Amino acid sequence: MQDHQTSVPTNGESRVPAGDISISCRVIGSGHPLLLIMGYGSTMNLWESRLLDRLAERYRVIVFDNRGTGGTETGRHPFSIGQFADDTTALLQSLGIGQAHVLGWSMGSLVAQELALRNPYLVGRLVLYASQCDTRMFPPAPEVLGQLTDTSGTPEERGMRYIGTLFPEGWLRENGVRLKEIFFRPMGKVPEETAGMQAAAIGSWEGTTQRLGAIGSPTLVITGAEDKLVPPENSRYMGGKIPGARLAIIENGGHGLMFQYPETFCDIVTGFLG
């Protein structure tokens, strides 16, 4: 791997070559590289801004759009979690980064696991947020899954159903203003076809249950105690199987934990990353 810098700016937004596609990414801050991998059906614009600002005080933070979302091309390769890991590898290579800390959220945490297993030299410390090692082991309740996959109604109605899966009901009722702050901003394009292909990639993923012991990066597994989409039993299991892993379960936190308690989330993550 080449370790030199490309023409990508130290800070700012760019498109960089990555295999059969070009990836839209944003770099902020300075310090040791920290790569954030977004989850299902979203773009890099969804990352909590207060989290990014805090992290950028210590690290060179890289966020990006997964294949087929936002400003990143769809390409010709079939969607799979392994392909997303290969895309991420190619992104780091194009940025001239020999090793980075990696934080993956939800689907992004599946990609992060594959990245750490396929290319362990690339991953310094690993943060698995709202993660699982087998999508069938501790699944969400059928009604939650139905809420997420229901494509009926207007885009606004679909968006509200999605938001409803991210947070505990009590928190939702009490934080309407905060919800507008989070979601009523441009998120970039996520075509329905792309979301469908991402969902199929998650569904066909073989998982890492038998490979968790091979993850060599120091690992933090962090989740919300009230996560309806990826129940915390997944994180408890993984925390016991990844060698030396640290487990953090945040009371009253949902799948959107980083939006609910950005300061707490950031304190735990930066305390782990050092």
PyMOL commands that set and color helices and strands:
alter all, ss='L'
color gray80, all
select helices_A, chain A and resi 44-46+49-56+81-94+107-118+120-122+142-149+155-166+169-174+176-183+192-204+212-214+233-241+257-260+262-273
alter helices_A, ss='H'
color red, helices_A
select strands_A, chain A and resi 12-18+21-28+32-37+59-64+100-105+123-129+219-224+246-250
alter strands_A, ss='S'
color yellow, strands_A
deselect
rebuild
show_as cartoon
